[in-house]
Amino acid sequence: MRERDAALDQAIREVAAILGDALVRLIFPKPVDFPETESPHVTAG
């Protein structure tokens, strides 16, 4: 098995992040704005 180069691993992570961001932008073309009452973050209390 060949050893992987650290620079190659970093490049793969960067490309994956760019492609992931592009996919999200294609699925959700408009920015999602949650009003304060419809926040996706749930607070316990």
N, C-alpha and C positions, 0 to 999 in steps of 0.2 A: 504494500500500500504506500503511495507516495505522500509525503508530508505536504501540507498546504502552506502557502506563503501568507504571512500576516497581512501584507498589502492587498493580496487577492481577496482575502476574507473581508477586509474593510471595504473594498470596492463592491463586492457582492452585497454587503449590507446597505451601502449607499444607493445602489441601483434598485434594490428591493424597496427601500423607503420611497424613492422617487416614483416607482411604478405603483406602489400602494397609494400614494397621494393622488396620482393621476386617476386611479380607479375610483377613489372616493369622489373626486371632482366630476367624474363622468356619471356616477350614480346620483349624486346630489349636486346638480349644477348651480343651485342657488345656495347661499350661505344659510345654514339653519339657525334661526334665532328663536330661543325659547323665552317666552315671557316669564317673569319672576314666579308666577303661580304654576307654570308648567315645566319647571326645571327638571332635567333628567337626574339631577343629584338629589338623593333622598337623605334627609337629615333625621336622625333618630331623636326623639325628645318628646 
